[in-house]
Amino acid sequence: METPGGIPGVITVSSSNQWSTDKLAFYSNYGNSFIEVAAPGGDNGPVYDASRKLEERDFTYRTLSTWPTNLPPSSATTLTRNYAYLHGTSMASPKVAGIAGVIKAAHPEFTPSQVQALIEKTALDYGKKGHDPLFGSGEANAYTALTGK
């Protein structure tokens, strides 16, 4: 069993990017019957994806995140003392947790299984049609989860 992803009630998340609906971010996890949904996790952009040359990375394709004030700024990715462009499934999975939180706030009677089912049912179907090894049920989306649209 893969942990923590194999533990009942855990939603496994791959990392999508903003420039493709058929490719994951270059570092993302994936696998048949392993990924439930994807979420934006940022990456280095389509030019880097094609070349894999470090000098062609575009940090603006990464996710804007908070940066610990006790760490020195990174000249490449830190915008201010408090914010930086980062990427990873560690940027993608909190987005799914946030969607779960707003679903639970809107539907306090939902069980964890019902919250997970709604996230999967309302995900935007990227990649191959239906559930696939890269995106699972698709990219999780707060708007479609709350509105059904």
C-alpha positions as CSV (number, residue, x, y, z in Angstrom):
1,M,0.0,0.0,0.0
2,E,1.2,3.5,-0.9
3,T,1.0,5.9,2.1
4,P,-0.6,8.2,2.8
5,G,-2.5,7.9,-0.6
6,G,-3.6,4.3,0.1
7,I,-5.2,5.2,3.4
8,P,-9.0,5.3,3.2
9,G,-10.3,8.9,3.1
10,V,-7.1,10.3,1.6
11,I,-7.6,12.0,-1.8
12,T,-4.6,11.5,-4.0
13,V,-3.7,14.5,-6.1
14,S,-1.5,14.9,-9.2
15,S,-0.2,18.3,-10.3
16,S,-1.7,20.0,-13.4
17,N,-0.3,23.1,-15.1
18,Q,-1.9,26.2,-16.6
19,W,-0.7,25.6,-20.2
20,S,-1.9,22.1,-21.0
21,T,-5.0,20.0,-20.5
22,D,-3.3,16.8,-21.5
23,K,0.1,16.9,-19.7
24,L,0.9,17.0,-16.0
25,A,3.6,19.2,-14.5
26,F,7.0,17.6,-15.2
27,Y,7.5,16.4,-11.6
28,S,4.0,15.1,-10.8
29,N,3.0,11.7,-9.5
30,Y,0.6,9.6,-11.6
31,G,-0.6,6.1,-12.0
32,N,-3.5,3.8,-12.9
33,S,-6.0,3.5,-10.0
34,F,-3.8,5.8,-7.9
35,I,-4.8,9.5,-8.7
36,E,-8.2,10.7,-7.8
37,V,-8.0,14.3,-9.1
38,A,-5.4,16.8,-10.3
39,A,-5.0,20.4,-9.2
40,P,-2.8,23.3,-10.3
41,G,0.7,22.9,-8.8
42,G,2.7,25.1,-11.1
43,D,5.7,24.2,-13.2
44,N,8.4,25.9,-15.4
45,G,6.2,26.6,-18.5
46,P,5.8,25.0,-22.0
47,V,9.2,26.2,-23.3
48,Y,11.1,24.4,-20.5
49,D,8.8,21.4,-20.9
50,A,9.9,21.1,-24.5
51,S,13.6,21.8,-24.0
52,R,14.4,20.8,-20.3
53,K,17.0,23.6,-20.3
54,L,17.2,25.2,-16.9
55,E,17.8,28.6,-18.4
56,E,14.4,28.4,-20.2
57,R,12.4,28.1,-17.0
58,D,9.6,30.6,-16.6
59,F,8.9,31.0,-12.9
60,T,5.6,32.9,-13.6
61,Y,4.1,29.5,-14.5
62,R,4.6,28.4,-10.9
63,T,2.2,28.9,-8.0
64,L,2.3,32.1,-6.0
65,S,2.7,31.0,-2.4
66,T,3.7,32.3,1.0
67,W,7.4,32.2,1.9
68,P,8.7,31.7,5.4
69,T,10.1,35.0,6.8
70,N,12.8,33.1,8.7
71,L,14.3,31.8,5.4
72,P,16.5,33.9,3.2
73,P,14.9,35.0,-0.1
74,S,15.8,33.0,-3.2
75,S,16.7,35.5,-6.0
76,A,15.1,33.3,-8.6
77,T,11.7,32.7,-7.1
78,T,11.0,35.1,-4.2
79,L,9.0,38.1,-5.0
80,T,9.0,39.7,-1.6
81,R,10.0,38.7,1.8
82,N,6.6,36.9,2.2
83,Y,5.8,35.5,-1.2
84,A,7.5,33.3,-3.8
85,Y,6.8,31.3,-7.0
86,L,6.9,27.6,-6.0
87,H,5.8,24.4,-7.7
88,G,5.0,20.9,-6.6
89,T,2.2,18.5,-5.6
90,S,2.7,20.3,-2.2
91,M,1.2,23.3,-4.0
92,A,-1.6,21.2,-5.7
93,S,-2.9,19.2,-2.8
94,P,-3.8,22.2,-0.5
95,K,-6.1,23.4,-3.3
96,V,-8.0,20.2,-3.1
97,A,-8.1,20.4,0.7
98,G,-9.5,24.0,0.3
99,I,-12.2,22.7,-2.1
100,A,-13.1,20.1,0.5
101,G,-13.4,22.8,3.1
102,V,-15.7,25.0,1.1
103,I,-17.9,22.0,0.2
104,K,-18.1,21.0,3.9
105,A,-19.0,24.6,4.8
106,A,-21.8,24.7,2.2
107,H,-22.9,21.1,3.1
108,P,-22.1,20.5,6.8
109,E,-24.2,17.3,6.6
110,F,-21.8,15.7,4.0
111,T,-19.6,12.8,5.1
112,P,-16.0,12.8,4.1
113,S,-16.9,10.2,1.4
114,Q,-19.6,12.5,0.0
115,V,-17.2,15.4,-0.1
116,Q,-14.6,13.3,-2.0
117,A,-17.3,12.0,-4.4
118,L,-18.4,15.6,-5.2
119,I,-14.8,16.7,-5.8
120,E,-14.3,13.8,-8.3
121,K,-17.8,14.1,-9.9
122,T,-17.4,17.9,-10.6
123,A,-13.7,17.8,-11.7
124,L,-12.9,19.2,-15.1
125,D,-12.2,16.2,-17.4
126,Y,-8.7,16.8,-18.6
127,G,-6.5,14.2,-20.3
128,K,-8.1,11.1,-21.7
129,K,-11.9,11.1,-21.5
130,G,-13.1,9.7,-18.1
131,H,-10.9,8.6,-15.3
132,D,-7.2,8.4,-16.4
133,P,-3.8,7.7,-14.8
134,L,-2.7,11.4,-15.1
135,F,-5.6,13.5,-14.0
136,G,-7.8,10.8,-12.3
137,S,-11.3,12.2,-12.6
138,G,-10.0,15.6,-13.8
139,E,-8.8,18.9,-12.4
140,A,-10.6,19.7,-9.1
141,N,-12.6,22.9,-9.4
142,A,-14.2,24.8,-6.5
143,Y,-16.8,26.6,-8.7
144,T,-18.1,23.4,-10.4
145,A,-18.1,21.6,-7.0
146,L,-20.3,24.3,-5.4
147,T,-22.5,25.1,-8.4
148,G,-22.6,21.9,-10.4
149,K,-21.9,24.0,-13.6
